[in-house]
Amino acid sequence: MIQSEFLFVEDIFDSSSFIEPNELSKLKNNYDNNINNYLTEKIKVKLGNKCNDIGYINKDSLEIIDRSIGKINSSQFNGNVQFNLKIKAMICKLHPGQKLRCKVLGKNKIGLFSILGPLQIIIASVHHDKKIEDLYNINDIIDVEVINYDFKINSDHIKVIGKII
């Protein structure tokens, strides 16, 4: 993949997680450190390599930088210990006009298709004066400008519409 490490920026955001009573027995001796490690693993499964409301989160970069003391919500009668977390992670956040360099993986009458990290990029012919599918071949390296993008919560990719620059 070309340049995918430049797609991510470090960001800090808030989230929450809980530990069920039957999971507490797994946290032996050094509770404070084990709670952080356990919550980090739960957050990686919950948020890692998925999109949330701020972008696509790289699973390997998730790190808890602060957490609240655990609280039990007595109105729920389940004994879960709830934690408010401050998390630092590398997040893929796009904006229209952003420049990307990627490799053409497919082409048809609609245009070109490329994948760059979590981005699935469509370079549509309608955004160009010439038939781009005739000008470029599979495995060509192209520079693309983001026109628009879309992602759904918990999706493992971001859909991008771009044009060649």
N, C-alpha and C positions, 0 to 999 in steps of 0.2 A: 504494500500500500504506500502511496506517495503522500507525504506531508500530513498524515493523519494526526501526528502528535501536536501539530499547531492548531488543531481544531478545538482543543480543550483549554479552558481557563480555570484557575483555582477559584472556588467560591465557598462561602460559608452559609449554611442554611439551618433552619430548625426542623426537627422531626420528633417523633415520640415512638416509644416501643414499650413492651411490657414483658415481664417474666411471670410465667404461671407457677403456682405453688409446687407442682411436681418437677419443675425445672430447677428449683432452688437447691435440691439435693446434689445436682451436678456441680455446684459451685462450692468447692471444699477449701478450707483453710483461709487463704488470702482472698476474702470476699470482694474487696474493693477492686483489685486488679482483675479477678475472674469475672466480675460483673461487667466491667468495661469490655473485656475480650468477648464475652458471651453476647453482649448487646451489639458489638461490632459485627460479629458473624450473622446475627439476626438481621441487622440493617443491610448487610451485603446481599443477603438473599432477598430481602424485601425491595430494595432500591437499586441494587447494582446491575449494570448493563441494561438499564431500562430508562425510559423517559418519565419524568415527572413534570410538574408545572413550570419548572425553570429550564429544562433541557434534558439531554441524555447524560446519565451519570456513569462514569468509569468505575466499575466494581472494585478494582485493585487499589484505587486511590481513596476510598472511603475511610475516614478516620474520625472518631469521636474526640472532640477537643474539650467538651464540657458536658456534664450531665447533672440533672437535679437529683436530690435524694429521692428514693423510691417512695411512692404514695400508693396506698390501697384505697380504692373507691368502694366504700362500704355499701353503697346503694346497689352495687352489681352482684354481690354475694358470690363472687367467683374466686376471690383471694389473689387476683392478679396484682403484681406490683408494677405500677406505671412510672416510666422515666421520661422526662423531657430532655432532649438531646440537642446539642449544637454540633453540627457535623461539617467537616472540611472535606471537599472532594473536587476532582477535576470534572468539569461539566462542559459538554459541547453545547454552546449557545450560538446560534446563527443570527445573522441580520441581513436584510436585503442590501445588495451591493458588495457583500463579502466576496473576496476572490479565492478560488480554489484551484489546485492543480490535480488532475486525476487522469486515469487511464480508461480509454473506451473499452467496454466489455461486450457491448452488443449494439446493433444498429438495425433499423427498419425504416419504413416510410414515415413513421412518426418522428424519428430523430435518433439520438444516441442515448446509450445507457451506461452509467458508471457507478461504482461503489467506492466510497472513500471512508474508511472507518465505519461509523454507524450511519453514514449518509448514503441514501439511494438516490442518485442524481439522474434526472431526465433532462436532456438538452433537446427541446422540441424544435422541429423545423419551422413552425409558425413564428418563432421569434427571430428568424434570420431571413435575409434576402435570397440567399442561395440554398440549394439543396445540400444541407450539411452531411447527409448520409452518403453522398457521392464524394465529398471532399475528404472525409476521414475514414480510417480503417480501424478494425479491432486492434487493440494494443497501442494505438497512438496516444501520446500524452497531450492533453489539452488543458488550456486555462479557461475556467468557467467563472462567471459572475452569478451569484445567487439572485434570482428574481423574487422567489417566494419559497416558503417551506411550511411543512405541517407535520405534526406528530400527535399521537394519542398517548394518554397516560398509560404506563406499563408496556408500551410498545418497545421493541428492541431495535428500532431504527427511526430515522427522520427522513421523510420524503422531501426532496428538493427539486424545484424547477429552476433551471439555469439557462444561460446563453453564453456562447463562446465569445471570448474577448480577444 
